[in-house]
């Protein structure tokens, strides 16, 4: 009898964890999009500031308390490495702040580091517990709604850039990267869930790609397309028929791009076809070489935040080298080890012909986040937390573990 009540209590706790994580996801990602859209259109005042930081901080305590076993039981080596990285970020930020580093940007760098830590931990807990099915079903309609909002609010810049039209509230409104993050996170989960359901997948992907393109965030647009293509190829190589179908889709997609490019609105997205000469591409290349220089000057401990002297806290190398610069060689190696282990899990799943939604969501996030950290994002990228969370959910479902 006692055992029966223990099992029942555990199931009730698990249901509460799933409901809280699912609600938290909706608040964090779709909520961010709709809050900043309403703010930019003047429908509401900025009562939640930048939104994500306040909401994440509010959610962290109940999420952590309800999911304490995520930190102490059955976590596995990849998650241990993830927690080690989070602890290293915290330790380095506290030490450098106490030393007054970097000069002139001490407080800004500390806040930036703590924000990355908080967002990753909250994202990890949420992804490890949320109902993928519920998010995917809601996400299908959320993508359609976001698509409509983007299409009917194209501004003078040829993209959905509410910030430029928000007047005195413009400083409070998110940039296109913030809006794109909400779109792409929902799109990744939903497209992975409906991956083998072509009738539902294709309209979803078309609406999502158009929304990302007209939103103006080149990285999210390009990497989503590449990630979906990779997963398609991942499953296509298991049979000749699927491989031929994959090649046909790729040829048709390329043909469509070539024929409609002249019809597309003139915007910053056109720089995707001339990355080498774009101002953004040149700026990121300069940051990359600066990062290499800083690493060569102090290869073991790095040079925390020293790049701020060349342009503020946003002038870090826009790739995983940012971890070497700020966290030293040890931090960089931890990231490499983590990704090697996650890709090993993905390869094992491929060899075992896994095709459930938990594996597909984990796989598409693994591809997307890996590519993001190679070409665009810094080591504190919050989708890293989502990736590890989806890994632990896939692992637990695969092994029948109920935390």
C-alpha positions as CSV (number, residue, x, y, z in Angstrom):
1,X,0.0,0.0,0.0
2,X,2.8,2.4,0.9
3,X,4.6,1.6,-2.3
4,X,1.4,2.4,-4.2
5,X,1.1,5.8,-2.7
6,X,4.8,6.5,-3.3
7,X,4.4,5.7,-7.0
8,X,1.2,7.8,-7.2
9,X,3.0,10.8,-5.5
10,X,5.9,10.5,-7.9
11,X,3.6,10.5,-10.9
12,X,1.7,13.5,-9.6
13,X,5.0,15.3,-9.0
14,X,6.1,14.5,-12.6
15,X,2.8,15.8,-14.0
16,X,3.3,19.1,-12.0
17,X,6.9,19.4,-13.3
18,X,5.7,18.9,-16.9
19,X,2.9,21.4,-16.6
20,X,5.2,24.0,-15.0
21,X,7.9,23.5,-17.6
22,X,5.4,23.7,-20.5
23,X,3.9,26.8,-19.1
24,X,7.3,28.3,-18.6
25,X,8.3,27.6,-22.2
26,X,5.2,29.4,-23.4
27,X,5.9,32.4,-21.2
28,X,9.5,32.6,-22.2
29,X,9.4,32.1,-25.9
30,X,6.0,32.9,-27.5
31,X,5.5,35.3,-24.5
32,X,8.6,37.2,-25.4
33,X,7.5,37.6,-29.0
34,X,4.0,38.8,-28.2
35,X,5.2,41.1,-25.4
36,X,7.7,42.9,-27.5
37,X,5.3,43.1,-30.5
38,X,2.6,44.7,-28.3
39,X,5.2,47.0,-26.8
40,X,6.6,48.1,-30.1
41,X,3.0,48.8,-31.4
42,X,2.3,50.9,-28.3
43,X,-0.4,48.6,-27.0
44,X,1.3,48.2,-23.6
45,X,4.0,50.0,-21.5
46,X,7.4,48.3,-20.8
47,X,6.2,47.0,-17.4
48,X,8.4,43.9,-17.7
49,X,11.5,45.7,-19.0
50,X,13.3,43.4,-21.5
51,X,10.9,40.6,-20.4
52,X,13.2,37.6,-20.7
53,X,15.4,38.4,-17.7
54,X,12.6,39.2,-15.3
55,X,10.4,36.2,-16.4
56,X,13.4,33.8,-16.3
57,X,14.4,35.0,-12.8
58,X,10.8,34.7,-11.6
59,X,10.5,31.1,-12.9
60,X,13.9,29.9,-11.8
61,X,13.1,29.2,-8.1
62,X,9.9,27.2,-8.6
63,X,11.5,25.3,-11.6
64,X,14.7,24.5,-9.6
65,X,12.8,23.5,-6.4
66,X,10.4,21.2,-8.3
67,X,13.2,19.6,-10.3
68,X,16.0,19.4,-7.7
69,X,16.7,15.8,-8.7
70,X,17.9,17.0,-12.1
71,X,20.9,18.4,-10.3
72,X,21.7,15.4,-8.1
73,X,20.4,12.1,-9.6
74,X,20.9,10.2,-12.8
75,X,22.3,13.2,-14.6
76,X,25.1,11.4,-16.7
77,X,28.4,12.7,-17.8
78,X,27.2,15.2,-20.5
79,X,25.0,16.9,-18.0
80,X,27.8,16.9,-15.4
81,X,30.0,18.7,-17.9
82,X,27.2,21.2,-18.6
83,X,26.9,21.9,-14.9
84,X,30.7,22.2,-14.7
85,X,30.6,24.8,-17.4
86,X,27.8,26.7,-15.6
87,X,29.9,26.6,-12.4
88,X,33.0,27.8,-14.2
89,X,31.0,30.8,-15.7
90,X,29.8,31.7,-12.3
91,X,33.3,31.4,-10.7
92,X,35.1,33.3,-13.4
93,X,32.4,36.1,-13.4
94,X,32.6,36.5,-9.6
95,X,36.4,36.5,-9.5
96,X,36.8,39.0,-12.3
97,X,34.1,41.2,-10.9
98,X,35.9,41.3,-7.5
99,X,39.1,42.2,-9.4
100,X,37.4,45.0,-11.3
101,X,37.9,43.4,-14.7
102,X,37.4,44.4,-17.4
103,X,38.2,48.0,-16.7
104,X,35.2,50.4,-17.6
105,X,32.9,47.4,-18.2
106,X,33.1,45.5,-14.9
107,X,29.4,45.7,-14.1
108,X,28.2,45.2,-17.7
109,X,30.3,42.0,-18.1
110,X,29.1,40.6,-14.8
111,X,25.5,41.2,-15.6
112,X,26.0,39.7,-19.1
113,X,27.7,36.6,-17.6
114,X,25.0,36.1,-14.9
115,X,22.3,36.6,-17.6
116,X,23.8,33.8,-19.7
117,X,24.0,31.6,-16.7
118,X,20.4,32.1,-15.6
119,X,19.0,31.7,-19.1
120,X,20.9,28.5,-19.7
121,X,19.8,26.9,-16.4
122,X,16.2,27.9,-16.8
123,X,16.2,26.7,-20.4
124,X,17.8,23.4,-19.3
125,X,15.2,22.7,-16.7
126,X,12.3,23.7,-19.0
127,X,13.5,21.5,-21.9
128,X,14.1,18.5,-19.7
129,X,10.5,18.5,-18.5
130,X,8.2,20.1,-21.0
131,X,5.6,18.2,-23.0
132,X,7.0,18.1,-26.6
133,X,3.6,17.0,-27.9
134,X,1.7,19.9,-26.3
135,X,4.3,22.5,-27.4
136,X,4.4,21.1,-31.0
137,X,0.6,21.2,-31.3
138,X,0.4,24.7,-29.9
139,X,3.5,25.7,-31.9
140,X,1.8,24.8,-35.2
141,X,-0.7,27.6,-34.6
142,X,1.8,29.9,-32.9
143,X,4.0,29.8,-36.1
144,X,1.0,30.6,-38.2
145,X,0.1,33.6,-35.9
146,X,3.7,34.8,-35.8
147,X,3.9,34.5,-39.6
148,X,0.8,36.7,-39.9
149,X,2.1,39.3,-37.5
150,X,5.4,39.5,-39.4
151,X,3.9,39.7,-42.9
152,X,1.4,42.4,-42.0
153,X,4.0,44.5,-40.2
154,X,6.8,44.8,-42.7
155,X,8.4,48.2,-42.2
156,X,10.3,50.7,-44.3
157,X,13.5,48.5,-44.0
158,X,11.8,45.7,-45.9
159,X,11.7,43.5,-42.8
160,X,9.7,43.1,-39.6
161,X,11.6,45.6,-37.5
162,X,9.1,46.9,-34.9
163,X,12.0,48.5,-32.9
164,X,12.6,51.1,-35.6
165,X,9.0,52.2,-35.5
166,X,8.4,52.2,-31.8
167,X,9.3,55.9,-31.2
168,X,10.3,56.8,-27.7
169,X,9.9,53.1,-26.7
170,X,12.4,51.8,-29.2
171,X,15.1,51.3,-26.6
172,X,12.8,48.9,-24.8
173,X,11.8,46.8,-27.8
174,X,13.8,43.7,-28.9
175,X,15.8,43.6,-32.0
176,X,15.2,41.1,-34.8
177,X,17.4,38.5,-33.1
178,X,15.1,38.4,-30.1
179,X,12.0,37.9,-32.2
180,X,13.8,35.3,-34.4
181,X,14.9,33.4,-31.3
182,X,11.2,32.9,-30.3
183,X,10.2,31.9,-33.9
184,X,13.1,29.5,-34.4
185,X,12.9,27.7,-31.0
186,X,9.2,26.9,-31.6
187,X,9.8,26.1,-35.3
188,X,12.6,23.6,-34.4
189,X,10.5,21.7,-31.9
190,X,7.4,21.7,-34.1
191,X,9.2,20.7,-37.3
192,X,11.0,17.9,-35.5
193,X,7.7,16.6,-34.1
194,X,5.9,16.7,-37.4
195,X,9.0,15.6,-39.4
196,X,7.5,12.3,-40.7
197,X,4.1,13.9,-41.3
198,X,4.6,15.6,-44.6
199,X,1.1,17.0,-45.0
200,X,1.5,19.0,-41.8
201,X,5.3,19.5,-42.0
202,X,5.5,21.4,-45.3
203,X,3.0,24.2,-44.6
204,X,4.6,24.7,-41.2
205,X,8.2,24.9,-42.6
206,X,7.1,27.3,-45.4
207,X,5.4,29.7,-43.0
208,X,8.3,29.5,-40.6
209,X,11.0,30.1,-43.2
210,X,9.1,33.1,-44.6
211,X,8.6,34.5,-41.1
212,X,12.3,34.1,-40.3
213,X,13.3,35.7,-43.6
214,X,11.0,38.7,-43.3
215,X,12.0,39.1,-39.7
216,X,15.6,39.9,-40.8
217,X,17.7,37.6,-38.6
218,X,20.1,36.0,-41.1
219,X,21.7,33.5,-38.8
220,X,18.5,32.0,-37.5
221,X,17.1,31.8,-41.0
222,X,20.1,30.2,-42.6
223,X,20.8,27.8,-39.7
224,X,17.2,26.6,-39.5
225,X,17.2,25.8,-43.2
226,X,20.5,24.0,-42.9
227,X,19.5,22.1,-39.7
228,X,16.3,20.9,-41.2
229,X,18.1,19.8,-44.4
230,X,20.7,18.0,-42.3
231,X,18.0,16.0,-40.4
232,X,16.3,15.3,-43.7
233,X,19.5,13.9,-45.1
234,X,20.2,12.1,-41.8
235,X,17.1,10.0,-42.3
236,X,17.3,10.0,-46.1
237,X,20.6,8.1,-46.3
238,X,18.9,5.0,-44.8
239,X,17.2,4.2,-48.1
240,X,17.8,5.0,-51.8
241,X,14.2,6.1,-52.3
242,X,14.4,8.7,-49.5
243,X,17.8,9.9,-50.7
244,X,16.4,10.5,-54.2
245,X,13.5,12.4,-52.6
246,X,15.9,14.5,-50.5
247,X,17.9,15.4,-53.6
248,X,14.8,16.3,-55.5
249,X,13.6,18.6,-52.7
250,X,17.0,20.3,-52.5
251,X,17.1,20.9,-56.3
252,X,13.6,22.3,-56.2
253,X,14.4,24.6,-53.3
254,X,17.5,25.9,-55.0
255,X,15.5,26.4,-58.2
256,X,12.9,28.4,-56.3
257,X,15.5,30.6,-54.6
258,X,17.2,31.4,-57.9
259,X,13.9,32.4,-59.5
260,X,12.3,34.4,-56.7
261,X,15.4,36.3,-55.5
262,X,14.7,39.3,-57.7
263,X,11.1,39.5,-56.3
264,X,12.2,39.6,-52.7
265,X,12.0,42.9,-50.8
266,X,15.3,44.8,-50.6
267,X,16.6,44.3,-47.0
268,X,19.6,43.2,-45.0
269,X,18.7,39.6,-45.8
270,X,20.1,40.1,-49.2
271,X,23.5,40.1,-47.6
272,X,23.2,36.4,-47.2
273,X,24.2,36.1,-50.9
274,X,27.2,38.3,-50.4
275,X,28.5,37.5,-46.8
276,X,32.1,38.2,-47.6
277,X,31.4,41.8,-48.5
278,X,28.7,42.6,-45.9
279,X,29.5,44.9,-43.1
280,X,28.3,42.3,-40.6
281,X,30.6,39.7,-42.1
282,X,33.6,41.9,-42.1
283,X,32.9,43.0,-38.5
284,X,32.7,39.4,-37.3
285,X,35.9,38.5,-39.1
286,X,37.6,41.4,-37.2
287,X,36.3,40.1,-33.9
288,X,37.5,36.6,-34.8
289,X,41.0,37.8,-35.4
290,X,40.9,39.9,-32.2
291,X,39.9,36.8,-30.3
292,X,42.8,34.8,-31.7
293,X,45.2,37.5,-30.7
294,X,43.8,37.6,-27.2
295,X,44.1,33.8,-26.9
296,X,47.7,33.8,-28.2
297,X,48.6,36.4,-25.6
298,X,47.2,34.3,-22.8
299,X,46.4,30.8,-24.0
300,X,45.7,29.1,-20.7
301,X,43.6,31.6,-18.7
302,X,42.2,33.6,-21.5
303,X,41.6,37.3,-21.3
304,X,38.2,37.8,-19.7
305,X,36.3,40.7,-21.4
306,X,39.5,42.4,-22.7
307,X,37.8,42.8,-26.1
308,X,35.5,45.4,-24.6
309,X,38.2,48.0,-25.1
310,X,37.6,47.5,-28.8
311,X,33.9,48.1,-28.9
312,X,32.0,47.1,-25.7
313,X,30.7,43.9,-24.4
314,X,29.3,42.8,-27.8
315,X,32.7,42.8,-29.5
316,X,33.5,39.1,-28.5
317,X,34.4,36.5,-31.1
318,X,31.0,35.4,-32.5
319,X,31.8,31.7,-32.2
320,X,32.9,29.2,-29.6
321,X,36.3,30.9,-29.3
322,X,34.5,33.3,-27.0
323,X,34.7,30.6,-24.4
324,X,38.5,30.4,-24.7
325,X,38.8,34.1,-24.4
326,X,36.5,34.5,-21.3
327,X,36.9,31.1,-19.6
328,X,40.3,30.0,-20.6
329,X,41.5,26.8,-22.3
330,X,39.7,24.7,-19.7
331,X,36.3,26.2,-20.4
332,X,36.9,25.7,-24.2
333,X,37.9,22.1,-23.7
334,X,34.8,21.4,-21.6
335,X,32.5,22.7,-24.4
336,X,34.4,20.5,-27.0
337,X,34.0,17.5,-24.8
338,X,30.3,18.2,-24.3
339,X,29.6,18.4,-28.0
340,X,31.7,15.3,-28.7
341,X,29.6,13.3,-26.2
342,X,26.3,14.7,-27.6
343,X,27.2,13.9,-31.2
344,X,28.2,10.4,-30.0
345,X,24.7,10.0,-28.6
346,X,23.2,11.2,-31.9
347,X,25.3,8.8,-33.9
348,X,24.3,5.9,-31.7
349,X,20.7,6.9,-32.1
350,X,21.1,6.9,-35.9
351,X,22.7,3.5,-35.9
352,X,19.8,2.2,-33.8
353,X,17.4,3.9,-36.2
354,X,15.7,6.1,-33.6
355,X,12.8,8.1,-34.9
356,X,10.7,9.1,-31.9
357,X,10.0,12.8,-31.3
358,X,12.4,13.0,-28.3
359,X,15.3,11.9,-30.5
360,X,14.4,14.1,-33.4
361,X,14.0,17.2,-31.2
362,X,17.4,16.5,-29.6
363,X,19.0,15.9,-33.0
364,X,17.7,19.1,-34.7
365,X,18.7,21.2,-31.7
366,X,22.1,19.6,-31.6
367,X,22.7,20.5,-35.3
368,X,21.3,24.0,-34.9
369,X,23.3,24.8,-31.7
370,X,26.5,23.3,-33.0
371,X,26.3,25.4,-36.2
372,X,25.4,28.5,-34.2
373,X,28.4,28.2,-32.0
374,X,30.6,27.6,-35.0
375,X,29.6,30.7,-37.0
376,X,27.6,33.2,-34.9
377,X,26.8,32.8,-31.2
378,X,28.9,33.1,-28.1
379,X,29.4,30.4,-25.4
380,X,26.5,31.7,-23.2
381,X,23.9,31.1,-26.0
382,X,20.8,30.0,-24.1
383,X,19.8,27.4,-26.7
384,X,22.8,25.4,-25.3
385,X,20.7,24.9,-22.1
386,X,17.7,23.8,-24.3
387,X,19.9,21.4,-26.1
388,X,21.2,19.7,-23.0
389,X,17.6,19.7,-21.5
390,X,16.3,17.9,-24.6
391,X,19.2,15.5,-24.4
392,X,18.3,14.5,-20.9
393,X,14.6,14.1,-21.7
394,X,15.5,11.9,-24.7
395,X,17.9,9.8,-22.5
396,X,15.3,9.4,-19.7
397,X,12.5,8.4,-22.1
398,X,14.9,6.0,-23.9
399,X,15.9,4.4,-20.6
400,X,12.5,4.6,-19.0
401,X,13.7,6.8,-16.2
402,X,11.1,8.9,-14.3
403,X,12.9,11.6,-12.3
